[in-house]
Amino acid sequence: MFTIEHEFDATIITLVDDGAVPLQEDVVVAAFAECITVEQYDPRTRKTHKITLSMEQLRDLGAALDLPEGAYTLKSLKD
């Protein structure tokens, strides 16, 4: 299950783990104009961990999900 909320400066997507036990904590993805943040609460440390990806890193991650093992460089459509 997931939710989508549009706020003033970001789109917030919350991914809720409703799969098999043991369940993981919710993952919150915030999409801003210049970056994407991914947050998840860790109950063991009682801290929320945040990762920030540039838009280029997000593009590369999306491409990597459909590619076999290897090293790649994506070219711009402008090239």
GICORRA-V442388 format. One record per residue. RES is the residue in one small letter. PSI is psi as a letter, one per 40 degrees, with the letter a starting at -180 (* if undefined). NEAR is the number of other ideal C-beta (glycine too) atoms within 12 Angstrom. D_FIRST is the distance of its C-alpha to the first C-alpha in Angstrom with 1 decimal. Layout:
res & psi & near & d_first
RES & PSI & NEAR & D_FIRST
RES & PSI & NEAR & D_FIRST
This chain:
res & psi & near & d_first
m & i & 13 & 0.0
f & i & 15 & 3.8
t & i & 15 & 7.1
i & h & 16 & 10.5
e & h & 15 & 13.8
h & h & 12 & 17.3
e & a & 13 & 19.9
f & d & 10 & 23.5
d & e & 13 & 23.6
a & i & 19 & 20.0
t & h & 19 & 16.7
i & h & 24 & 14.0
i & h & 23 & 10.5
t & h & 22 & 8.5
l & h & 21 & 6.3
v & h & 16 & 5.3
d & h & 17 & 6.9
d & f & 12 & 6.5
g & a & 10 & 9.2
a & i & 7 & 12.9
v & i & 7 & 14.9
p & h & 8 & 15.8
l & i & 14 & 12.5
q & i & 16 & 12.6
e & i & 21 & 12.5
d & i & 23 & 10.0
v & h & 27 & 11.1
v & h & 28 & 12.3
v & h & 28 & 13.7
a & h & 28 & 16.5
a & h & 23 & 18.4
f & i & 19 & 22.0
a & d & 12 & 24.9
e & e & 16 & 26.4
c & i & 20 & 23.7
i & h & 29 & 20.1
t & i & 26 & 19.2
v & h & 24 & 16.7
e & i & 22 & 16.6
q & h & 23 & 15.6
y & h & 18 & 17.4
d & h & 15 & 19.6
p & d & 14 & 20.7
r & d & 9 & 23.7
t & e & 10 & 25.2
r & f & 9 & 23.7
k & i & 12 & 23.2
t & h & 17 & 20.5
h & h & 18 & 21.0
k & h & 18 & 20.9
i & h & 19 & 21.5
t & h & 18 & 22.9
l & h & 21 & 23.1
s & i & 16 & 25.6
m & d & 16 & 24.7
e & d & 16 & 26.9
q & d & 19 & 25.1
l & d & 24 & 21.7
r & d & 19 & 23.6
d & d & 20 & 25.0
l & d & 20 & 21.7
g & d & 15 & 20.3
a & d & 17 & 23.6
a & d & 17 & 23.8
l & d & 10 & 20.6
d & e & 9 & 22.8
l & i & 14 & 26.1
p & i & 9 & 28.1
e & i & 6 & 29.6
g & a & 8 & 32.0
a & h & 9 & 32.8
y & i & 14 & 32.2
t & h & 13 & 33.1
l & h & 17 & 31.5
k & i & 10 & 34.1
s & i & 8 & 33.7
l & e & 6 & 34.3
k & d & 4 & 37.3
d & * & 6 & 39.1
